[in-house]
Each structure stands twice: as structure tokens, then as C-alpha cells.
């Protein structure tokens, strides 16, 4: 489903959703009928989805608040100085989901922009396109093109002519080889990369609970299954981009969840604890009691959660230029 689509209504896709009782959240536990978004490699059709559209919608405001604004100035400077970009910039958004990155970033940048949205799910690609912004920060036009495919296999040829590569919550579901390939593709195309909201492996809760650290460790171990890097991904990506000559900047981008984010906190808790139990079934009895207690704290407005993430900006050397 490739096509050139101008921006549209950010809420247009919601009407097509049928809400689930439990939304797949921090872990890969799925619900019947939920649609996958970031499907990184060929997999069994019966594999549960990693994320559901409802989860992506629920987390979007927290993502927007968490992303590192301090990385935008060096990015703007690089984009302004890229050779041959007087006609506007071309931005590839990998694993775009419902398009939240574009809705956040496009209005922060001046000049005409053409976004190329990559995902495995044509349904999500459609709604990401129609919900994209129409205008940049200075009123310039924003257009969108969609490409269905495996973002873990992106190449320098696919990125030829790109001004920027973006992604959200992607690095931690890649293997080391896939991260190396992504860094090589960006370096080969001579374009910077803004890769946001990668899990850092740390969670803080108030009030604390004796089981917090054990659940967190089991979740982190779950994130590392099947060769995925999970909380080790940002370090691996920084190393990979540096080895390809890029200047790398890292900045924390934590979710800070309080009573106003109770719906998100509830779904995150269910996914976080569910993944921990999937990793360590011996935790189930204690984890069930823990989850019930935490959900009660959340419903009563007592629970505050900081979920740590890291944003990465890699300033690769432009083709024919210096870094």
C-alpha cells in the first residue's frame, strides 16, 4: 500500500478500533485479534503481536512528553547544513506504528518535509498516513509516503537520499546484528538518526514494594530473549554508530506516570508483570498478588512510576561532507 498522502485527522483511526479488556503493553503478551505493528522479521503467523494499536494510542502523550527536546537543536543544525536539501528534507520513520513520531517531530522542524513511513502492518500504515501533520513549524508542507516491509532489513540503498532516520521504541526489539546493519545503512546513506524511547532497564515506583526489583529483573531478562538486546540496545547502538564514524549523543527520556496517567500505568503494569511471569513462571503466585496491590494503588491515585528510557541522536557523516 504505497502512496503519497497529505496529512489528516490525528484521531481518524480510533473509530475503527474495537477495545480489548487488556492491551498488550510492555511485554509481548497478546490478546486474540490484536493487530501486530512492529513485526521485525519473518515469524509464525500464530506468534502474538508485540504491540496493539490501542497501546500505541494510550502511550503517545507520555512518549511526547518524554522525548529528549535537548537533541532537537543539534539535529536542526545538521539538517540545515545537509548538502542538497534546499528543497526540503526526507525523513524515514522505521516501525512507525500509528505515526506518533511524525506527529511529534514534524511540527518541531522548519521547512518542507516528506516522511516515508515503514511498517509491516498495512492497516497501521494507512492510519499513520492520514493522521500525519500537514504543516511544519514554519508552515511549510508535510507529505507522507508509506512502505510496507521489514524494518530490521533496511539498507543504505533503501535510505538513499534520506535526510534523517527516526524510530521510537525500536532498538530494544532488535538483535546486535540488526542494530549493526541499521548503523551501517545510516552511515552509508550519510544521514543522521534520531532513535527515541529505548528501554533502559530501570523502573522506580513510589511507594516501593519488596518485589519491585525481582519483577524488574525478570522483565529485563524477558526483553533479552531470542537474541534481542532489550535494555542493552542503546549501548550497542551507540557503539555501532560510533564505529561507523558518527557523533553520538544520548539523553534520558523517562516516562513519569502519576494519577493523570492512570490508564497508561494500569496497562503498562499488566504488560510488565505479565512478561516477568512469562520469563519466570515460579513468580506467578507472588506476582498476581503484587499486580493486584499495584493496580489498587494506581486506582487510588497513590502510585507514581518512572520508566527510564534513553534517546539517541547519531550524526553520521553526510555524503561528501565532514561529520
Order of alpha helices (4+ residues) and beta strands (2+ residues): beta-alpha-alpha-beta-alpha-beta-alpha-beta-beta-alpha-beta-alpha-alpha-beta-beta-alpha-alpha-beta
